[in-house]
Amino acid sequence: MSNDIMPQQRADLLEHIRSSRARLDQTVGQLSEQQLATPGPDGGWAVKDHLAHLAAWEHKLLAMIQGQPGYVGLHVDAATYEHSNIDELNAILHERFKSRRALCAQRPRRPPADHRRHHRQHLRSLR
């Protein structure tokens, strides 16, 4: 992370990230597997999809913090990343989520574990 951030600003940022993540984990932790997998009212993304979306973009952030191109974190090739707008990238990622969700249906796993792991990686990178 850039040294342009003053120590107190960094501490405040880290505390804000920690408390926000704790609230998210608490909220998501209260949901059943069915609630996590139920599509939204418009037939759109389920909670699991939104969590996977957050994780994907956090991967991008982590890659960039580590000096890698953003497409590395999103697990797409450079050409796709360069020639796609945000909606197209999100559609690609959503298709990937749906594929993974189908696999996870065979072996259910609560998503917050992945998100907590990514969260810890991000916090280490910010220090």
Backbone bond lengths (Angstrom), bond angles and torsions (degrees), N, CA, C in turn:
res aa  C-N    CA-C-N  psi(-1)  N-CA   C-N-CA  omega(-1)  CA-C   N-CA-C  phi
1 M - - - 1.443 - - 1.516 108.48 -
2 S 1.286 116.62 149.73 1.451 122.40 -178.11 1.520 110.51 -60.46
3 N 1.315 114.34 145.06 1.465 119.15 176.61 1.520 111.82 -81.17
4 D 1.341 117.39 3.31 1.459 121.85 179.23 1.525 111.69 -70.51
5 I 1.308 117.14 -16.00 1.464 121.08 -178.43 1.526 108.39 -87.85
6 M 1.311 114.91 128.35 1.457 120.56 179.66 1.529 109.63 -73.05
7 P 1.344 117.05 151.28 1.472 119.58 -177.28 1.526 114.15 -52.46
8 Q 1.334 118.34 -42.01 1.467 119.43 -179.10 1.519 110.71 -67.45
9 Q 1.321 117.66 -39.13 1.461 120.81 176.72 1.529 110.13 -61.20
10 R 1.318 116.09 -43.08 1.462 120.63 178.73 1.524 110.12 -62.77
11 A 1.323 116.88 -44.90 1.471 120.71 179.13 1.523 110.59 -61.81
12 D 1.347 116.87 -42.17 1.464 120.41 178.45 1.524 110.87 -64.28
13 L 1.333 116.27 -42.41 1.466 120.64 178.28 1.523 110.85 -61.56
14 L 1.314 116.69 -47.68 1.470 119.96 179.70 1.520 111.74 -61.00
15 E 1.337 117.03 -41.15 1.470 120.07 178.57 1.522 110.83 -65.54
16 H 1.314 117.33 -40.24 1.463 120.84 178.12 1.535 109.88 -63.02
17 I 1.312 117.46 -43.54 1.466 121.43 179.04 1.528 109.87 -63.00
18 R 1.329 116.70 -46.16 1.476 120.29 -179.35 1.535 111.65 -60.75
19 S 1.324 116.58 -47.03 1.471 119.03 -176.45 1.531 110.79 -69.17
20 S 1.318 117.46 -37.92 1.471 120.26 177.39 1.517 110.68 -64.37
21 R 1.321 116.63 -42.50 1.466 120.49 179.55 1.515 110.39 -65.47
22 A 1.314 117.60 -38.86 1.466 120.57 178.86 1.528 110.55 -62.04
23 R 1.337 116.75 -41.68 1.471 119.81 178.33 1.529 110.68 -65.21
24 L 1.321 117.04 -41.67 1.463 120.42 177.83 1.529 110.59 -62.18
25 D 1.327 116.34 -48.64 1.470 120.13 179.45 1.524 111.59 -59.54
26 Q 1.333 116.98 -40.52 1.466 120.39 179.57 1.530 110.07 -63.89
27 T 1.302 116.96 -45.50 1.468 121.14 -178.63 1.526 110.69 -64.36
28 V 1.315 116.34 -49.82 1.464 121.05 -177.65 1.536 110.38 -66.72
29 G 1.319 116.39 -35.46 1.464 120.59 -179.37 1.521 113.56 -63.81
30 Q 1.316 117.43 -18.82 1.460 121.51 179.47 1.526 112.61 -86.62
31 L 1.322 116.75 -7.80 1.463 120.41 -176.79 1.526 111.54 -88.85
32 S 1.315 115.75 145.38 1.460 120.87 175.86 1.529 109.02 -78.84
33 E 1.316 116.60 166.63 1.469 120.75 175.64 1.527 110.08 -56.88
34 Q 1.327 116.06 -40.39 1.469 119.88 179.94 1.523 110.90 -63.27
35 Q 1.330 116.91 -43.91 1.463 119.91 179.06 1.531 111.19 -64.10
36 L 1.315 116.74 -37.67 1.461 120.62 178.84 1.525 112.05 -65.26
37 A 1.330 116.61 -31.80 1.464 120.95 -173.91 1.528 114.24 -98.06
38 T 1.329 117.82 -8.17 1.465 120.62 -177.49 1.525 110.39 -74.58
39 P 1.329 116.85 126.37 1.477 119.14 177.21 1.515 111.12 -60.47
40 G 1.322 115.44 156.38 1.457 121.75 179.15 1.514 111.34 -62.50
41 P 1.328 117.45 171.42 1.464 122.07 -175.45 1.529 113.59 -58.92
42 D 1.327 116.40 -26.81 1.469 119.54 179.26 1.523 111.54 -92.40
43 G 1.348 116.58 11.78 1.463 120.95 -178.22 1.516 111.88 81.10
44 G 1.321 116.44 8.15 1.467 121.61 -176.71 1.516 113.05 -84.05
45 W 1.294 114.60 -145.62 1.451 121.57 -172.63 1.525 112.84 -64.35
46 A 1.321 114.89 140.79 1.466 122.13 171.91 1.529 107.94 -84.02
47 V 1.322 115.49 168.89 1.464 119.87 177.07 1.526 109.80 -55.80
48 K 1.335 116.97 -42.47 1.469 120.01 178.76 1.523 111.17 -58.38
49 D 1.325 117.09 -37.68 1.462 120.53 178.58 1.531 110.92 -64.63
50 H 1.330 115.36 -43.03 1.465 118.78 179.12 1.527 110.71 -64.20
51 L 1.333 117.10 -39.72 1.463 120.36 178.40 1.528 110.91 -65.79
52 A 1.321 116.39 -40.52 1.469 120.04 177.15 1.529 110.25 -64.92
53 H 1.326 116.42 -37.65 1.464 121.84 177.55 1.539 109.67 -60.73
54 L 1.323 116.24 -48.34 1.466 120.13 177.93 1.523 110.82 -59.20
55 A 1.315 116.72 -44.20 1.466 120.81 -179.21 1.529 111.01 -62.69
56 A 1.331 117.11 -41.96 1.465 120.43 -179.61 1.521 110.95 -60.72
57 W 1.318 116.94 -46.01 1.458 119.77 -178.46 1.524 111.50 -73.81
58 E 1.338 117.41 -26.86 1.458 119.59 172.35 1.528 110.38 -68.08
59 H 1.335 116.92 -35.95 1.467 120.71 175.12 1.528 109.88 -59.80
60 K 1.331 115.66 -42.26 1.475 120.21 178.56 1.525 109.67 -60.95
61 L 1.317 116.31 -47.56 1.460 121.08 179.38 1.524 111.04 -58.74
62 L 1.313 116.79 -45.97 1.454 121.33 -179.25 1.529 110.42 -62.12
63 A 1.333 117.33 -42.97 1.466 120.31 178.20 1.529 110.05 -59.53
64 M 1.330 116.09 -43.73 1.464 119.66 -178.53 1.534 111.61 -67.70
65 I 1.318 117.30 -38.41 1.466 120.84 176.89 1.526 109.72 -61.57
66 Q 1.331 115.78 -34.49 1.463 121.21 -179.59 1.529 112.64 -85.44
67 G 1.332 116.49 7.39 1.454 120.35 175.83 1.518 115.61 84.96
68 Q 1.318 117.07 12.19 1.458 121.29 178.61 1.522 109.65 -99.04
69 P 1.348 116.86 159.20 1.468 118.80 175.50 1.528 110.95 -65.71
70 G 1.329 116.51 151.07 1.456 121.52 -178.72 1.508 113.86 -58.34
71 Y 1.343 117.35 -33.89 1.466 119.31 -177.83 1.516 112.02 -64.27
72 V 1.325 117.39 -25.81 1.466 120.50 177.80 1.530 109.44 -62.73
73 G 1.315 116.25 -45.00 1.464 120.76 179.94 1.510 113.41 -67.28
74 L 1.331 116.76 -30.35 1.471 120.54 179.03 1.530 112.19 -85.15
75 H 1.308 116.21 -8.02 1.474 121.80 -179.83 1.527 111.22 60.35
76 V 1.335 115.04 44.59 1.462 121.40 171.75 1.523 106.76 -125.80
77 D 1.327 116.38 160.94 1.463 118.90 179.20 1.526 110.12 -77.49
78 A 1.315 115.00 162.83 1.462 120.91 -175.92 1.528 111.97 -60.26
79 A 1.325 117.47 -41.09 1.469 120.70 -178.51 1.527 111.01 -64.04
80 T 1.327 116.71 -43.86 1.467 120.14 178.54 1.523 109.65 -61.17
81 Y 1.312 116.94 -44.26 1.463 121.94 -178.95 1.521 111.15 -62.88
82 E 1.318 116.25 -44.74 1.472 120.98 -176.90 1.524 113.03 -71.13
83 H 1.340 117.43 -31.16 1.468 120.53 -173.53 1.528 113.70 -103.51
84 S 1.328 117.01 6.95 1.464 120.50 -179.36 1.522 109.50 -112.89
85 N 1.331 114.86 142.84 1.462 117.68 173.08 1.532 107.85 -86.57
86 I 1.299 116.31 177.53 1.466 120.95 -175.22 1.526 112.09 -60.41
87 D 1.335 116.97 -39.93 1.465 119.91 179.78 1.526 110.95 -65.97
88 E 1.327 116.57 -39.35 1.467 119.67 178.70 1.524 111.19 -67.11
89 L 1.326 116.77 -40.80 1.468 119.42 176.21 1.523 110.58 -63.01
90 N 1.330 116.93 -42.69 1.465 119.57 178.42 1.525 111.46 -62.79
91 A 1.323 117.86 -37.17 1.474 120.95 177.48 1.523 110.49 -64.60
92 I 1.325 116.96 -41.39 1.472 120.79 177.31 1.520 109.56 -61.80
93 L 1.326 116.14 -46.98 1.463 120.49 -179.86 1.524 111.17 -63.75
94 H 1.339 117.49 -39.36 1.460 120.72 -179.27 1.526 110.75 -64.52
95 E 1.308 117.47 -40.36 1.476 119.93 176.13 1.519 110.35 -60.21
96 R 1.305 115.85 -39.57 1.468 120.30 177.66 1.526 110.07 -64.52
97 F 1.356 117.12 -40.99 1.467 120.33 178.89 1.522 110.19 -60.52
98 K 1.355 115.60 -44.98 1.466 119.34 -177.83 1.524 110.41 -61.77
99 S 1.316 117.51 -39.72 1.463 120.84 178.08 1.518 110.80 -64.05
100 R 1.317 115.26 -44.89 1.469 119.56 179.26 1.520 110.92 -66.22
101 R 1.350 116.59 -37.37 1.466 120.33 179.54 1.516 110.40 -62.56
102 A 1.336 117.01 -38.09 1.465 120.41 178.11 1.527 110.01 -63.31
103 L 1.325 117.15 -40.78 1.460 120.15 177.25 1.524 111.21 -67.16
104 C 1.328 115.62 -41.01 1.470 119.72 -179.25 1.516 112.25 -67.64
105 A 1.319 117.07 -25.10 1.462 119.88 178.35 1.521 109.84 -62.74
106 Q 1.325 115.86 -28.07 1.455 120.27 178.26 1.524 110.74 -77.51
107 R 1.323 117.01 -28.42 1.464 121.77 177.53 1.525 107.90 -140.15
108 P 1.338 116.49 83.11 1.468 120.72 -175.15 1.528 112.30 -57.09
109 R 1.307 114.03 142.17 1.448 121.09 177.31 1.513 107.03 -149.45
110 R 1.300 116.71 136.46 1.466 119.94 -178.96 1.521 109.21 -73.94
111 P 1.315 118.19 128.47 1.458 121.35 -175.90 1.526 116.88 -63.89
112 P 1.336 120.24 -27.35 1.458 116.85 -175.25 1.524 114.65 -58.11
113 A 1.320 118.88 -25.64 1.465 119.58 179.08 1.523 110.79 -60.19
114 D 1.318 117.83 -45.48 1.460 121.39 176.49 1.512 110.81 -61.80
115 H 1.314 116.80 -43.64 1.451 121.04 -176.71 1.520 111.41 -67.65
116 R 1.322 117.56 -36.59 1.459 119.83 177.20 1.521 110.61 -65.95
117 R 1.340 117.19 -39.36 1.465 121.30 178.28 1.527 109.87 -62.19
118 H 1.332 117.30 -47.24 1.466 120.71 178.68 1.524 110.50 -63.04
119 H 1.309 115.52 -39.86 1.460 120.56 179.89 1.530 109.78 -59.93
120 R 1.319 117.58 -45.34 1.462 120.70 179.20 1.528 110.90 -62.36
121 Q 1.337 117.09 -39.55 1.476 120.33 177.37 1.527 110.28 -60.72
122 H 1.318 116.75 -43.81 1.461 120.40 -179.05 1.512 111.09 -64.59
123 L 1.311 116.46 -42.78 1.467 118.94 -179.77 1.528 110.99 -63.29
124 R 1.337 116.79 -39.86 1.467 119.18 177.35 1.520 110.65 -62.50
125 S 1.314 117.16 -37.62 1.466 120.94 -179.25 1.526 112.01 -69.08
126 L 1.316 117.30 -27.00 1.463 121.16 -178.12 1.512 112.96 -82.60
127 R 1.303 116.94 -14.62 1.471 119.76 -176.99 1.493 112.08 -75.76
